[in-house]
Amino acid sequence: MDNLSEMLKGVLEGIVLEIISRGEIYGYEIVKYLTQMGFEGIAEGTVYALLMRLERNRLVNIVKKPSEIGPPRKFYTLNEQGREKLMSFWAKWDFLSSRIEILRNDGGSKHEF
């Protein structure tokens, strides 16, 4: 889908946290996963910058492991703070998506809010 980048800015962190929550993974695998999901327009640099922010905000654990094709890779897992951030993301997502669906389906009449 074209031109998703503006809409993804607010949710990409949650998407990446969800991917990391499923098990140990390194940056390029996250990029491949996003591409397979149809998010081809997301630049690798965007994902790596986001991973650095997750690291700086102490939301992930990192283990460096040797790579057969280059320098050691950073493997990411969620820590407790990251899991809390992910739960908060999904709570916000559920609220937002339910409100958008109401608006989309019936125009969001006043009595439903």
All heavy atoms as an XYZ file, in Angstrom:
921
protein
N       0.844     -1.167      0.000
C       0.000      0.000      0.000
C       0.898      1.241      0.000
O       1.835      1.322      0.774
C      -0.909     -0.022      1.231
C      -1.959      1.037      1.188
S      -3.206      0.839      2.483
C      -4.162     -0.482      1.778
N       0.583      2.186     -0.835
C       1.410      3.381     -0.974
C       1.137      4.406      0.121
O       0.059      4.471      0.683
C       1.132      4.047     -2.327
C       1.624      3.204     -3.481
O       2.554      2.405     -3.271
O       1.078      3.346     -4.574
N       2.148      5.205      0.364
C       2.040      6.361      1.268
C       1.513      6.030      2.659
O       0.719      6.762      3.217
C       1.174      7.449      0.625
C       1.776      7.945     -0.658
O       2.996      8.052     -0.763
N       0.946      8.240     -1.631
N       1.964      4.935      3.208
C       1.584      4.577      4.570
C       2.491      5.210      5.622
O       2.170      5.219      6.797
C       1.646      3.063      4.763
C       0.458      2.256      4.312
C       0.735      0.780      4.504
C      -0.788      2.649      5.061
N       3.622      5.739      5.173
C       4.632      6.161      6.136
C       4.116      7.198      7.120
O       4.453      7.158      8.298
C       5.893      6.658      5.431
O       5.586      7.728      4.583
N       3.293      8.140      6.670
C       2.767      9.148      7.593
C       1.893      8.501      8.668
O       1.995      8.838      9.837
C       1.968     10.208      6.843
C       2.822     11.208      6.098
C       3.728     12.021      7.030
O       3.267     12.453      8.100
O       4.898     12.196      6.669
N       1.045      7.554      8.281
C       0.174      6.902      9.256
C       0.959      5.969     10.174
O       0.602      5.764     11.326
C      -0.940      6.123      8.550
C      -1.952      7.009      7.877
S      -3.340      6.105      7.207
C      -4.306      5.839      8.688
N       2.040      5.403      9.656
C       2.821      4.462     10.454
C       3.692      5.127     11.510
O       4.114      4.476     12.466
C       3.718      3.619      9.548
C       3.020      2.488      8.805
C       3.969      1.840      7.817
C       2.492      1.458      9.783
N       3.935      6.420     11.356
C       4.846      7.088     12.296
C       4.431      6.887     13.742
O       5.269      6.696     14.607
C       4.932      8.583     11.978
C       5.830      8.877     10.818
C       5.960     10.363     10.594
C       6.882     10.606      9.414
N       6.959     12.024      9.072
N       3.168      6.926     14.007
C       2.710      6.785     15.384
C       2.590      5.362     15.875
O       2.459      5.138     17.074
N       2.636      4.405     14.975
C       2.395      3.018     15.397
C       3.559      2.064     15.124
O       3.529      0.928     15.587
C       1.113      2.447     14.753
C      -0.111      3.230     15.196
C       1.200      2.410     13.247
N       4.565      2.530     14.397
C       5.659      1.621     14.044
C       6.361      1.070     15.278
O       6.727     -0.104     15.315
C       6.663      2.305     13.103
C       7.756      1.415     12.554
C       7.167      0.232     11.783
C       8.705      2.219     11.669
N       6.537      1.894     16.296
C       7.189      1.410     17.515
C       6.405      0.245     18.117
O       6.984     -0.769     18.502
C       7.323      2.537     18.533
C       8.023      2.067     19.810
C       8.230      3.188     20.800
O       8.990      4.118     20.475
O       7.625      3.135     21.890
N       5.091      0.366     18.170
C       4.264     -0.712     18.699
C       4.361     -1.968     17.845
O       4.410     -3.079     18.371
N       4.396     -1.788     16.535
C       4.514     -2.934     15.624
C       5.835     -3.668     15.874
O       5.879     -4.894     15.986
C       4.410     -2.474     14.156
C       2.993     -1.960     13.854
C       4.800     -3.590     13.200
C       2.863     -1.244     12.522
N       6.912     -2.907     15.990
C       8.230     -3.517     16.202
C       8.300     -4.161     17.590
O       8.855     -5.257     17.744
C       9.354     -2.482     15.977
C      10.705     -3.035     16.423
C       9.409     -2.080     14.504
N       7.722     -3.513     18.591
C       7.689     -4.138     19.925
C       6.949     -5.469     19.871
O       7.369     -6.453     20.482
C       7.025     -3.195     20.935
C       7.861     -2.013     21.416
C       7.003     -1.059     22.238
C       9.071     -2.468     22.224
N       5.839     -5.510     19.128
C       5.086     -6.758     19.002
C       5.926     -7.843     18.324
O       5.937     -8.996     18.752
C       3.791     -6.524     18.219
C       2.945     -7.767     18.020
C       2.479     -8.430     19.314
O       2.155     -7.723     20.276
O       2.453     -9.677     19.343
N       6.641     -7.475     17.278
C       7.504     -8.442     16.581
C       8.571     -8.970     17.537
O       8.806    -10.176     17.624
C       8.132     -7.811     15.322
C       7.053     -7.534     14.275
C       9.234     -8.707     14.747
C       7.512     -6.678     13.105
N       9.188     -8.068     18.276
C      10.243     -8.484     19.216
C       9.661     -9.351     20.334
O      10.322    -10.272     20.818
C      10.970     -7.246     19.801
C      11.731     -6.511     18.693
C      11.949     -7.662     20.896
C      12.309     -5.171     19.126
N       8.422     -9.101     20.704
C       7.813     -9.868     21.808
C       7.668    -11.339     21.474
O       7.493    -12.170     22.359
C       6.446     -9.281     22.173
O       5.461     -9.670     21.234
N       7.728    -11.678     20.209
C       7.517    -13.073     19.788
C       8.765    -13.935     19.885
O       8.731    -15.118     19.611
C       6.965    -13.092     18.369
C       5.594    -12.431     18.362
C       5.029    -12.239     17.036
N       3.732    -11.572     17.221
C       2.780    -11.582     16.331
N       2.947    -12.209     15.199
N       1.661    -10.959     16.562
N       9.899    -13.291     20.225
C      11.123    -14.062     20.394
C      12.333    -13.276     19.938
O      12.217    -12.247     19.274
N      13.489    -13.775     20.314
C      14.741    -13.104     19.990
C      14.869    -12.904     18.482
O      14.639    -13.835     17.709
C      15.898    -13.958     20.517
C      17.240    -13.302     20.386
C      18.326    -14.170     20.970
O      18.597    -15.254     20.375
O      18.899    -13.792     21.996
N      15.254    -11.686     18.097
C      15.305    -11.353     16.680
C      16.328    -10.237     16.465
O      16.569     -9.432     17.371
C      13.889    -10.939     16.184
C      13.831    -10.836     14.676
C      13.420     -9.656     16.855
C      12.396    -10.771     14.123
N      16.954    -10.199     15.295
C      17.887     -9.109     15.014
C      17.284     -8.166     13.975
O      16.277     -8.480     13.341
C      19.272     -9.624     14.609
C      19.343    -10.454     13.358
C      19.629     -9.858     12.116
C      19.175    -11.831     13.398
C      19.720    -10.614     10.971
C      19.265    -12.599     12.251
C      19.533    -11.975     11.041
O      19.623    -12.720      9.897
N      17.910     -7.008     13.830
C      17.345     -5.914     13.050
C      16.922     -6.273     11.638
O      15.809     -5.946     11.215
N      17.790     -6.939     10.899
C      17.451     -7.257      9.514
C      16.263     -8.209      9.437
O      15.440     -8.114      8.534
C      18.662     -7.841      8.782
C      18.389     -8.081      7.323
C      18.140     -7.019      6.458
C      18.342     -9.377      6.811
C      17.856     -7.228      5.119
C      18.061     -9.603      5.472
C      17.822     -8.529      4.636
O      17.534     -8.744      3.306
N      16.154     -9.112     10.397
C      14.987    -10.008     10.422
C      13.701     -9.215     10.625
O      12.662     -9.554     10.059
C      15.125    -11.037     11.555
C      16.104    -12.139     11.276
C      16.164    -13.124     12.434
O      16.270    -12.685     13.593
O      16.110    -14.337     12.170
N      13.770     -8.175     11.440
C      12.594     -7.319     11.655
C      12.207     -6.631     10.354
O      11.031     -6.585      9.986
C      12.860     -6.288     12.778
C      13.034     -7.012     14.115
C      11.735     -5.255     12.850
C      13.534     -6.134     15.243
N      13.199     -6.114      9.627
C      12.934     -5.461      8.337
C      12.290     -6.457      7.371
O      11.298     -6.147      6.702
C      14.232     -4.874      7.738
C      14.003     -4.379      6.314
C      14.769     -3.752      8.622
N      12.842     -7.685      7.303
C      12.267     -8.715      6.425
C      10.839     -9.058      6.825
O       9.962     -9.218      5.975
C      13.130     -9.993      6.451
C      14.396     -9.872      5.656
C      15.191    -11.145      5.487
C      14.908    -12.272      6.394
N      15.826    -13.399      6.303
N      10.603     -9.160      8.121
C       9.271     -9.480      8.627
C       8.278     -8.396      8.207
O       7.175     -8.689      7.734
C       9.321     -9.606     10.143
C       8.108    -10.235     10.780
C       8.072    -11.591     11.051
C       7.007     -9.462     11.125
C       6.968    -12.172     11.645
C       5.895    -10.034     11.720
C       5.881    -11.391     11.976
O       4.781    -11.957     12.553
N       8.676     -7.138      8.380
C       7.810     -6.019      7.993
C       7.517     -6.051      6.492
O       6.382     -5.834      6.060
C       8.458     -4.683      8.381
C       8.516     -4.383      9.874
C       9.437     -3.198     10.143
C       7.123     -4.123     10.427
N       8.529     -6.346      5.701
C       8.354     -6.427      4.247
C       7.377     -7.532      3.887
O       6.487     -7.347      3.053
C       9.714     -6.657      3.556
O      10.591     -5.570      3.902
C       9.564     -6.726      2.051
N       7.530     -8.700      4.528
C       6.630     -9.822      4.266
C       5.191     -9.490      4.654
O       4.244    -10.002      4.064
C       7.095    -11.065      5.029
C       8.366    -11.657      4.480
C       8.952    -12.733      5.388
O       8.485    -12.961      6.502
N      10.003    -13.381      4.914
N       5.041     -8.613      5.641
C       3.697     -8.199      6.065
C       3.091     -7.156      5.129
O       1.947     -6.755      5.308
C       3.741     -7.636      7.483
C       4.016     -8.662      8.546
S       4.017     -7.916     10.202
C       2.351     -7.320     10.320
N       3.876     -6.688      4.157
C       3.365     -5.713      3.204
C       3.814     -4.293      3.467
O       3.382     -3.357      2.794
N       4.705     -4.094      4.437
C       5.222     -2.763      4.735
C       6.532     -2.521      3.982
O       7.547     -2.178      4.574
C       5.459     -2.594      6.238
C       4.224     -2.724      7.071
C       4.126     -3.703      8.048
C       3.154     -1.866      6.902
C       2.997     -3.823      8.837
C       1.996     -1.972      7.677
C       1.933     -2.957      8.650
N       6.488     -2.656      2.656
C       7.701     -2.520      1.850
C       8.305     -1.124      1.893
O       9.479     -0.932      1.694
C       7.435     -2.873      0.382
C       7.059     -4.292      0.143
C       5.549     -4.482      0.088
O       4.815     -3.496      0.296
O       5.107     -5.614     -0.138
N       7.504     -0.124      2.151
C       7.960      1.261      2.093
C       8.766      1.717      3.298
O       9.285      2.832      3.301
N       8.899      0.877      4.297
C       9.642      1.284      5.492
C      11.130      1.080      5.239
O      11.584     -0.031      4.979
C       9.199      0.471      6.723
C       7.720      0.717      7.007
C      10.047      0.837      7.938
C       7.157     -0.149      8.103
N      11.886      2.165      5.321
C      13.326      2.098      5.076
C      14.022      1.379      6.227
O      13.611      1.502      7.387
C      13.883      3.506      4.931
N      15.071      0.634      5.887
C      15.848     -0.050      6.921
C      16.341      0.929      7.973
O      16.334      0.635      9.167
C      17.052     -0.772      6.305
C      16.701     -2.030      5.574
C      17.933     -2.757      5.057
O      18.969     -2.751      5.750
O      17.845     -3.316      3.956
N      16.775      2.114      7.519
C      17.276      3.128      8.448
C      16.240      3.542      9.471
O      16.574      3.829     10.627
N      14.990      3.568      9.066
C      13.912      3.907      9.992
C      13.810      2.859     11.084
O      13.669      3.176     12.268
C      12.564      4.007      9.227
O      12.681      5.035      8.238
C      11.420      4.315     10.157
N      13.906      1.603     10.694
C      13.815      0.509     11.679
C      15.022      0.533     12.610
O      14.878      0.398     13.834
C      13.683     -0.861     10.971
C      13.727     -2.008     11.980
C      12.399     -0.912     10.163
N      16.201      0.730     12.058
C      17.400      0.744     12.905
C      17.390      1.934     13.868
O      17.797      1.804     15.026
C      18.667      0.708     12.055
C      18.878     -0.662     11.448
C      18.732     -0.868     10.084
C      19.179     -1.755     12.250
C      18.883     -2.136      9.528
C      19.343     -3.021     11.717
C      19.196     -3.207     10.348
O      19.333     -4.461      9.818
N      16.915      3.091     13.396
C      16.798      4.250     14.292
C      15.798      3.956     15.411
O      16.030      4.315     16.572
C      16.374      5.482     13.505
N      14.721      3.295     15.066
C      13.716      2.929     16.068
C      14.312      1.946     17.081
O      14.087      2.070     18.287
C      12.510      2.308     15.365
C      11.254      2.125     16.198
C      10.042      2.174     15.293
C      11.267      0.846     16.966
N      15.093      0.973     16.598
C      15.727      0.010     17.510
C      16.694      0.715     18.464
O      16.771      0.373     19.649
C      16.449     -1.079     16.718
C      15.530     -2.063     15.988
C      16.337     -2.956     15.042
C      14.740     -2.913     16.983
N      17.391      1.708     17.950
C      18.301      2.476     18.816
C      17.508      3.219     19.888
O      17.928      3.309     21.034
C      19.139      3.442     17.981
C      20.176      2.733     17.129
S      21.087      3.823     16.016
C      21.880      4.912     17.155
N      16.340      3.752     19.497
C      15.492      4.452     20.470
C      14.955      3.482     21.527
O      14.934      3.791     22.719
C      14.352      5.170     19.758
C      13.582      6.110     20.677
C      12.603      7.009     19.971
N      11.527      6.276     19.361
C      11.242      6.260     18.064
N      11.975      6.958     17.217
N      10.238      5.566     17.592
N      14.558      2.281     21.089
C      14.088      1.273     22.052
C      15.202      0.919     23.028
O      14.967      0.761     24.230
C      13.610      0.016     21.321
C      12.385      0.155     20.419
C      12.083     -1.174     19.739
C      11.182      0.659     21.184
N      16.423      0.817     22.499
C      17.580      0.507     23.339
C      17.842      1.657     24.320
O      18.027      1.431     25.512
C      18.797      0.278     22.441
C      20.051     -0.084     23.180
C      21.226     -0.339     22.238
O      21.046     -0.381     21.003
O      22.344     -0.481     22.755
N      17.830      2.886     23.805
C      18.094      4.068     24.642
C      17.031      4.204     25.741
O      17.343      4.590     26.855
C      18.132      5.309     23.748
C      18.639      6.560     24.413
C      18.807      7.729     23.467
N      17.668      7.967     22.607
C      17.650      7.778     21.285
N      18.724      7.379     20.659
N      16.567      8.025     20.583
N      15.787      3.853     25.412
C      14.695      3.950     26.380
C      14.577      2.703     27.264
O      13.616      2.564     28.029
C      13.368      4.218     25.667
C      13.325      5.597     25.060
O      14.008      6.520     25.519
N      12.538      5.765     24.014
N      15.531      1.793     27.104
C      15.630      0.582     27.936
C      14.374     -0.283     27.882
O      13.878     -0.750     28.917
C      15.977      0.957     29.363
C      17.279      1.693     29.446
C      17.544      2.185     30.830
N      18.673      3.118     30.773
C      19.725      3.051     31.546
N      19.824      2.119     32.436
N      20.673      3.928     31.437
N      13.858     -0.462     26.673
C      12.670     -1.283     26.478
C      13.026     -2.687     25.989
O      12.141     -3.550     25.916
C      11.721     -0.621     25.470
C      11.191      0.764     25.879
C      10.408      1.395     24.740
C      10.340      0.669     27.131
N      14.295     -2.905     25.636
C      14.725     -4.190     25.090
C      16.005     -4.655     25.772
O      16.785     -3.857     26.281
C      14.971     -4.095     23.559
C      13.675     -3.907     22.804
C      15.958     -2.991     23.224
N      16.181     -5.974     25.767
C      17.462     -6.567     26.147
C      18.211     -6.864     24.860
O      17.591     -7.215     23.844
C      17.247     -7.862     26.927
C      16.577     -7.618     28.258
O      16.849     -6.632     28.932
N      15.688     -8.520     28.640
N      19.515     -6.731     24.905
C      20.323     -6.944     23.703
C      21.446     -7.920     24.014
O      22.110     -7.807     25.040
C      20.916     -5.614     23.211
C      19.792     -4.658     22.819
C      21.868     -5.848     22.039
C      20.252     -3.254     22.558
N      21.617     -8.868     23.091
C      22.735     -9.805     23.160
C      23.428     -9.754     21.812
O      22.777     -9.860     20.770
C      22.244    -11.239     23.449
C      23.394    -12.225     23.397
C      21.537    -11.302     24.790
N      24.744     -9.561     21.821
C      25.501     -9.578     20.569
C      25.976    -10.999     20.307
O      26.510    -11.657     21.201
C      26.700     -8.638     20.642
C      26.320     -7.184     20.552
C      27.546     -6.308     20.454
C      27.136     -4.862     20.300
N      28.286     -3.965     20.200
N      25.748    -11.443     19.062
C      26.166    -12.784     18.661
C      26.951    -12.693     17.370
O      26.650    -11.827     16.525
C      24.938    -13.683     18.443
C      24.145    -13.935     19.707
C      22.996    -14.883     19.446
C      22.218    -15.142     20.723
N      21.111    -16.087     20.506
N      27.925    -13.571     17.196
C      28.700    -13.544     15.957
C      27.833    -13.825     14.738
O      26.837    -14.529     14.811
C      29.736    -14.663     16.136
C      29.499    -15.265     17.455
C      28.327    -14.624     18.086
N      28.225    -13.235     13.624
C      27.548    -13.461     12.351
C      28.520    -14.117     11.384
O      29.712    -13.821     11.400
C      27.072    -12.120     11.791
O      26.633    -12.267     10.467
N      28.004    -14.988     10.533
C      28.861    -15.656      9.549
C      29.257    -14.727      8.415
O      30.212    -14.981      7.691
C      28.129    -16.869      8.969
C      27.859    -17.944      9.986
C      27.010    -19.066      9.413
O      26.755    -19.077      8.192
O      26.623    -19.944     10.195
N      28.521    -13.620      8.240
C      28.772    -12.758      7.089
C      29.206    -11.337      7.450
O      29.175    -10.460      6.611
C      27.525    -12.687      6.181
C      26.330    -12.176      6.964
C      27.241    -14.046      5.546
C      25.129    -11.856      6.104
N      29.612    -11.104      8.664
C      30.006     -9.747      9.006
C      30.210     -9.570     10.487
O      30.470    -10.533     11.207
N      30.071     -8.326     10.931
C      30.263     -8.043     12.367
C      29.173     -8.694     13.200
O      28.146     -9.125     12.666
C      30.170     -6.515     12.426
C      29.436     -6.104     11.213
C      29.711     -7.144     10.168
N      29.388     -8.786     14.516
C      28.368     -9.379     15.394
C      27.023     -8.664     15.240
O      26.962     -7.470     14.969
C      28.927     -9.165     16.803
C      30.365     -8.904     16.622
C      30.542     -8.304     15.267
N      25.955     -9.438     15.424
C      24.607     -8.879     15.318
C      24.032     -8.675     16.711
O      24.312     -9.444     17.625
C      23.685     -9.845     14.565
C      23.994     -9.957     13.128
C      23.026    -10.909     12.474
N      23.207    -10.866     11.037
C      22.970    -11.872     10.223
N      22.536    -13.019     10.718
N      23.157    -11.749      8.941
N      23.184     -7.634     16.815
C      22.455     -7.402     18.056
C      21.130     -8.140     17.962
O      20.352     -7.917     17.032
C      22.157     -5.917     18.262
C      23.340     -5.072     18.631
C      22.862     -3.637     18.841
C      23.975     -2.737     19.261
N      23.496     -1.336     19.469
N      20.884     -9.012     18.917
C      19.607     -9.713     19.005
C      18.783     -9.069     20.116
O      19.283     -8.832     21.210
C      19.817    -11.205     19.290
C      20.292    -11.976     18.098
C      21.602    -11.924     17.688
C      19.391    -12.733     17.371
C      22.036    -12.633     16.579
C      19.803    -13.444     16.254
C      21.128    -13.386     15.853
N      17.524     -8.805     19.803
C      16.649     -8.071     20.715
C      15.595     -8.992     21.322
O      15.028     -9.838     20.631
C      15.927     -6.944     19.963
C      16.863     -5.942     19.363
C      17.381     -6.124     18.083
C      17.242     -4.811     20.071
C      18.254     -5.206     17.523
C      18.107     -3.881     19.522
C      18.611     -4.094     18.249
O      19.484     -3.181     17.705
N      15.323     -8.783     22.607
C      14.167     -9.364     23.283
C      13.548     -8.258     24.129
O      14.221     -7.280     24.474
C      14.551    -10.545     24.202
O      15.554    -10.113     25.126
C      15.033    -11.744     23.406
N      12.274     -8.415     24.442
C      11.621     -7.417     25.293
C      11.959     -7.672     26.746
O      11.983     -8.810     27.188
C      10.102     -7.481     25.138
C       9.455     -6.869     23.916
C       7.951     -6.765     24.130
C      10.037     -5.521     23.571
N      12.187     -6.601     27.483
C      12.309     -6.716     28.937
C      10.963     -6.325     29.550
O       9.997     -6.061     28.826
C      13.473     -5.857     29.455
C      13.298     -4.393     29.106
O      12.173     -3.901     28.956
N      14.418     -3.695     28.957
N      10.900     -6.286     30.865
C       9.629     -5.985     31.533
C       9.090     -4.613     31.128
O       7.898     -4.457     30.877
C       9.811     -6.063     33.054
C       8.524     -5.919     33.826
C       7.464     -6.963     33.454
O       7.817     -8.108     33.132
O       6.275     -6.598     33.471
N       9.967     -3.631     31.050
C       9.542     -2.279     30.650
C       9.002     -2.283     29.223
O       8.027     -1.604     28.911
C      10.737     -1.327     30.772
C      10.368      0.086     31.055
C      11.589      0.938     31.379
O      12.641      0.447     31.796
N      11.448      2.221     31.200
N       9.629     -3.055     28.355
C       9.166     -3.167     26.969
C       7.807     -3.832     26.884
O       6.951     -3.434     26.096
N       7.596     -4.876     27.705
C       6.296     -5.550     27.715
C       5.197     -4.601     28.199
O       4.096     -4.586     27.650
C       6.350     -6.802     28.597
C       6.984     -7.994     27.887
C       6.826     -9.271     28.693
N       7.747     -9.310     29.821
C       9.019     -9.652     29.735
N       9.518     -9.999     28.566
N       9.791     -9.653     30.789
N       5.518     -3.783     29.198
C       4.531     -2.796     29.683
C       4.218     -1.770     28.598
O       3.063     -1.383     28.410
C       5.066     -2.096     30.939
C       5.091     -3.001     32.152
C       5.770     -2.363     33.352
O       6.040     -1.142     33.326
O       6.048     -3.099     34.314
N       5.254     -1.332     27.886
C       5.048     -0.368     26.795
C       4.182     -0.986     25.697
O       3.306     -0.325     25.138
C       6.412      0.060     26.232
C       6.358      1.080     25.138
C       6.190      2.457     25.685
C       6.365      3.482     24.582
N       6.206      4.835     25.064
N       4.418     -2.258     25.399
C       3.623     -2.948     24.375
C       2.165     -3.075     24.815
O       1.252     -2.832     24.009
C       4.223     -4.323     24.088
C       3.486     -5.171     23.056
C       3.412     -4.460     21.704
C       4.170     -6.536     22.909
N       1.931     -3.414     26.062
C       0.551     -3.509     26.555
C      -0.141     -2.150     26.476
O      -1.313     -2.054     26.111
C       0.527     -4.059     27.984
C       0.847     -5.525     28.042
S       0.780     -6.370     29.667
C       0.532     -5.126     30.853
N       0.601     -1.094     26.791
C       0.045      0.257     26.702
C      -0.279      0.602     25.249
O      -1.327      1.192     24.966
C       1.050      1.260     27.277
O       0.626      2.573     27.046
N       0.592      0.220     24.340
C       0.350      0.459     22.910
C      -0.937     -0.221     22.470
O      -1.789      0.391     21.825
C       1.524     -0.054     22.066
C       1.205     -0.120     20.596
C       1.209      1.015     19.810
C       0.874     -1.336     20.002
C       0.892      0.957     18.457
C       0.553     -1.407     18.654
C       0.572     -0.257     17.880
N      -1.113     -1.502     22.842
C      -2.314     -2.227     22.403
C      -3.587     -1.654     23.027
O      -4.635     -1.628     22.383
C      -2.191     -3.726     22.671
C      -1.278     -4.409     21.683
C      -0.176     -5.151     21.969
C      -1.382     -4.384     20.245
N       0.419     -5.588     20.802
C      -0.305     -5.135     19.736
C      -2.258     -3.797     19.349
C      -0.086     -5.317     18.365
C      -2.048     -3.973     17.977
C      -0.983     -4.722     17.501
N      -3.497     -1.182     24.263
C      -4.670     -0.553     24.892
C      -5.055      0.716     24.124
O      -6.237      0.958     23.848
C      -4.367     -0.233     26.355
N      -4.068      1.519     23.776
C      -4.331      2.738     22.996
C      -4.861      2.378     21.613
O      -5.766      3.023     21.096
C      -3.063      3.585     22.874
C      -2.635      4.205     24.178
C      -1.295      4.902     24.030
C      -0.792      5.382     25.380
N       0.589      5.903     25.294
N      -4.269      1.338     21.019
C      -4.710      0.907     19.693
C      -6.171      0.458     19.726
O      -6.969      0.823     18.858
C      -3.832     -0.229     19.175
C      -4.302     -0.714     17.838
C      -5.105     -1.782     17.580
C      -4.045     -0.096     16.579
N      -5.347     -1.888     16.241
C      -4.703     -0.859     15.603
C      -3.298      1.017     16.196
C      -4.652     -0.539     14.255
C      -3.244      1.341     14.848
C      -3.922      0.566     13.900
N      -6.525     -0.340     20.718
C      -7.904     -0.818     20.829
C      -8.876      0.344     20.971
O      -9.937      0.352     20.336
C      -8.047     -1.769     22.025
C      -7.360     -3.100     21.792
O      -7.061     -3.436     20.621
O      -7.103     -3.805     22.790
N      -8.527      1.325     21.787
C      -9.387      2.492     21.959
C      -9.531      3.242     20.634
O     -10.644      3.527     20.181
C      -8.810      3.429     23.029
C      -9.556      4.720     23.135
C     -10.750      4.792     23.841
C      -9.078      5.865     22.517
C     -11.450      5.984     23.926
C      -9.778      7.063     22.590
C     -10.968      7.121     23.294
N      -8.394      3.534     20.007
C      -8.411      4.296     18.758
C      -9.157      3.557     17.653
O     -10.012      4.135     16.967
C      -6.978      4.598     18.318
C      -6.798      5.428     17.061
C      -7.418      6.808     17.250
C      -5.314      5.560     16.725
N      -8.860      2.277     17.475
C      -9.494      1.536     16.381
C     -10.993      1.379     16.615
O     -11.778      1.440     15.660
C      -8.821      0.181     16.168
O      -9.007     -0.651     17.272
N     -11.415      1.220     17.868
C     -12.857      1.105     18.121
C     -13.557      2.420     17.811
O     -14.657      2.424     17.246
C     -13.133      0.666     19.563
O     -12.808      1.687     20.481
N     -12.944      3.536     18.148
C     -13.543      4.840     17.853
C     -13.581      5.105     16.347
O     -14.556      5.644     15.830
C     -12.782      5.974     18.549
C     -12.873      5.922     20.036
C     -14.338      5.987     20.475
N     -14.451      6.034     21.894
C     -15.054      5.105     22.635
N     -15.586      4.050     22.067
N     -15.131      5.214     23.930
N     -12.555      4.715     15.650
C     -12.533      4.907     14.197
C     -13.606      4.040     13.541
O     -14.292      4.477     12.617
C     -11.129      4.613     13.630
C     -10.174      5.732     14.065
C     -11.162      4.490     12.102
C      -8.724      5.480     13.709
N     -13.772      2.802     14.029
C     -14.805      1.925     13.459
C     -16.204      2.497     13.694
O     -17.051      2.437     12.814
C     -14.704      0.515     14.050
C     -13.652     -0.324     13.378
C     -13.859     -0.477     11.878
O     -14.987     -0.767     11.431
O     -12.875     -0.280     11.131
N     -16.435      3.039     14.887
C     -17.734      3.663     15.152
C     -17.947      4.817     14.180
O     -19.003      4.938     13.562
C     -17.812      4.156     16.612
C     -17.881      2.961     17.564
C     -19.012      5.081     16.811
C     -17.707      3.321     19.022
N     -16.944      5.650     14.052
C     -17.047      6.792     13.153
C     -17.283      6.347     11.717
O     -18.134      6.881     11.006
C     -15.770      7.636     13.243
C     -15.719      8.884     12.383
C     -16.806      9.858     12.813
C     -14.352      9.540     12.501
N     -16.565      5.319     11.314
C     -16.673      4.819      9.931
C     -18.042      4.211      9.650
O     -18.608      4.383      8.579
C     -15.592      3.769      9.704
C     -15.574      3.198      8.320
C     -14.469      2.196      8.216
N     -14.396      1.662      6.867
C     -13.617      0.682      6.517
N     -12.804      0.136      7.397
N     -13.607      0.246      5.284
N     -18.584      3.495     10.620
C     -19.813      2.741     10.372
C     -21.102      3.534     10.532
O     -22.078      3.267      9.874
C     -19.850      1.505     11.267
C     -18.803      0.503     10.850
O     -18.472      0.407      9.668
N     -18.252     -0.218     11.798
N     -21.094      4.476     11.459
C     -22.349      5.201     11.613
C     -22.172      6.702     11.790
O     -23.081      7.389     12.232
C     -23.176      4.634     12.757
C     -22.603      4.963     14.117
O     -21.557      5.625     14.186
O     -23.214      4.575     15.109
N     -21.027      7.171     11.525
C     -20.807      8.604     11.619
C     -20.537      9.098     13.024
O     -20.389     10.277     13.256
N     -20.462      8.189     13.996
C     -20.127      8.592     15.352
C     -21.175      9.483     15.985
O     -20.868     10.559     16.473
N     -22.416      9.026     16.001
C     -23.459      9.848     16.597
C     -23.144     10.123     18.065
O     -22.505      9.318     18.738
C     -24.822      9.164     16.456
O     -24.780      7.896     17.052
N     -23.569     11.226     18.567
C     -23.179     11.709     19.895
C     -23.514     10.729     21.021
O     -22.776     10.620     21.976
C     -23.858     13.042     20.183
C     -23.278     14.176     19.400
C     -23.971     15.460     19.764
C     -23.408     16.591     18.927
N     -24.118     17.842     19.185
N     -24.620     10.011     20.928
C     -25.031      9.165     22.037
C     -24.105      7.973     22.286
O     -24.157      7.372     23.337
C     -26.471      8.693     21.841
C     -26.661      7.792     20.658
N     -26.841      8.286     19.400
C     -26.674      6.450     20.554
C     -26.973      7.269     18.563
N     -26.877      6.153     19.235
N     -23.236      7.622     21.354
C     -22.330      6.494     21.566
C     -21.073      6.884     22.322
O     -20.349      6.037     22.784
C     -21.961      5.863     20.234
C     -23.141      5.164     19.620
C     -22.743      4.273     18.484
O     -21.672      3.648     18.569
O     -23.504      4.221     17.516
N     -20.818      8.172     22.432
C     -19.617      8.596     23.156
C     -20.029      9.040     24.517
O     -19.618      9.375     25.389
C     -18.891      9.717     22.401
C     -18.376      9.231     21.080
C     -18.976      9.607     19.905
C     -17.292      8.379     21.027
C     -18.490      9.166     18.691
C     -16.808      7.922     19.812
C     -17.402      8.314     18.633
